Amino acid sequence: MKILQYLLVKSYYAKLLAVKKVMGNKGKKTPGVDGDIWRKDSQKYQGAIQLSNKGYKAKPLRRTYIKKANGNQRPLGIPTMTDRCMQALHALSLDPVAESILSTKAFGFRKFRSCHDAQEYLYKCLGRKTSGQWILEGDIKGCFDHISHEWMLKNIPMNKGILKEFLKAGFMHKKDLYPTREGTPQGGLCRARHKPPYVEIDIMPS
């Protein structure tokens, strides 16, 4: 598995696909701390062929805030274009692994799965006369803001050095650099696409 992941992140075509995914994102015109935006095809191509694990050092995220519906502010961490593409490249190597080891009852943040698939599963499980009569919903407050970096480094099957760069890059706010000791930032591809897929449905007997 590690050899296949190694070959994939070195693949010329995977690098091009990673850049394409980033440039197809809504935040493609939002710069990171370096202020760089890839507008020209030549910039995108140059950025793609320069993606490499060798000597890679992630730059700090640019901290910004957006207003929430309740009036509070949600912090966003905006990576540089290169860091976004590196995240997308390694996400490509994680997808096949994740789909092979995750629970068949997990539907959250899964490729080719949706809320409709979860609804169908629930209908099959709860539509019988002997089915349970109650559904309990639970949530972990601030789960992804406080998730342990040590746990992620131990359990996520990818290059640990690159993952550590993603997690420990820190963030810049008002020209000050702050460390990141826990959690995953909202704003990068790692958070947007690869939240840990823990959304599972387990039917308990009544």
N, C-alpha and C positions, 0 to 999 in steps of 0.2 A: 504493500500500500504506500509506504513512504517513498519507494522508488518511483512509482507511478505519479505521485504528487510532485516529486522533484522534477520529473520529465515534463509534467504539465505546466508548472510555473516557469519553465525555461522555454516553453513552446512559443515560437514566433506568432502563430495564429491565436494562441490564448492571450498573448499580450495585446494584440489588436482588438480582440473581443472584449477584453477588460476595459480598454479605452472607449470602445463603442458603448459599453454599458454605462460608464461614467458620463459620457457626453449625451446620453439619452435621458439622464436624470434631470429632474426639475431644477436642481441646484447647480447646474453646470456653469451658470454665470455668476456664482457666488465664490469669491476668492478666499484663499486661506491666509495665513499670516504673511506669506510672501507677496500677496497681491496679484499673483499670476493667474490668468485665465487663458485657456487654449481656444482661440477663435479660428485660427487658420488650420487647414488640413495638414500643412507642413509641421505645425506645432504638435498636433495630435500624433502624427507619425513619429516624430522625433521623441516625444514623450513615451510612446509605446516601446520603441526599440531600446530605450535606456532603462526600462524596468529590469531590475536585477536584485537578487538577494545579497549579492556580494557587496559588502560595505554599506548596506542600506541603513540609513538613520532617519527615522521619522521626525518630522518637524512638529513643534507644538501646535495644538488646535487653536483656532481663533474663536474666542468665546463671545457669543452674542445672545440676546434674549428676545423671545417673542411672547406676546400676551396670550394668556389662556382665557377660556370662556369665563372662568370664575374670577377674573381680574388679576390673578397671580402671574408671574413670569416664568416661562419655561426656558432653561438654559440650553443652548445649542453649542456644539463643538464642531467647527468647520475645519476639516483637514485641507491640506494643499492638494492641488490637482494630482501630483505624483503619488502622494499618500493614498488618495482615493483610488487611483488605478491599481496600486499595490494591494489594497484591500480587496478590490474586485477580482484581481488575479488569483489571490489565495482563496477567495470565496469559491471560485470555480473548482479548485482542488478539494474543497470541503464538501461540496454538494453530494457527489457520489458516495462518499463515506457516510455522511449523515443519513442518507436515505437507506443505507444498508443496515444500520444499527439501531435506528429509532423505533419506538413502539408503533405498532399498527393502529393504536388508539390515539396517537398524537396527531393533531390537525393544525396547530398553531404555527405560523411561519414556515410552512412546508411547501416545497415546490409541487405544483400540480394538485394541490389540495385546497379546499375552500370551506367556507361556512356551510355550503350546501352538502358537502361530504359529511361534515359533523352532524348536520340535521338528519341525513339519511341513516347514519349509524344510530343516532338516538331513537329514531322512529322504529328501527328494527329491534332495539333493545327494550324500549318502553311500550311497545304496542301489543304486548302479550298480557293475558289475564294475570299471569304470575309475576309480572314486572313490578319493580319498586314503585311506590306511590309518591316519593319525594325526590327532589333534586337539590343538592347542596352546592352552592357556589362559593369558591374561596379565591382570595387574591393576596399576594404578598406586596405589602406597601413599599414602594420605592425599590422594587426588586432589581431593576437594571441599573439604577443609580448607585446601588451599594453592593452589587455582586462581587464576590471575592476574586481578585486577580490571581491569587495563588491557586484557587480551585480551577479557574479557567486554564492556567498554564499546565496544570496537572492532567486535566481531562479532555481538552480539545486537541484532537489528533492533527496537528500541523507543526510546521517549523517553529520551535519554541522561541528562538531568537527573534524572528519576525513578529510573532504574536506579542512578545514582550515590548517590542518597539511600538506597536499599535497601542498597547495598554498604558505604557509608562511615558508617553510623549509629553504629557503636561498640557497646559493651555495658557494662552496669553489673554490678559484682560487689562485694558488701559495701560499697556506697555509693561505690565508686570507679569512675570512667569510664575505659574502655580503648578505644583506637582499633582499627578493623578495617582492616588493610592488605592482606589476602589472604583467599581462601576464601569460601564461602557458609555461613551458619549453619544448623545442623540444629535445626529447631523452627519455622521459618517456612514459609509456603506456597511461597516461591521454592525452598527446598531440598527440601521434601517432594514437590512436584509437578513442578518444572521443573529438575531436575538436567540438565545437558547430556546429550542423548541420544546418547552415544558408544558404547553397547553394540552393536557390530556383529558380524555373522558373515561372515567371508570364507573361502570354500573355495579352498584353494591346491592346485594339482596336485601329485601325489606325485612 
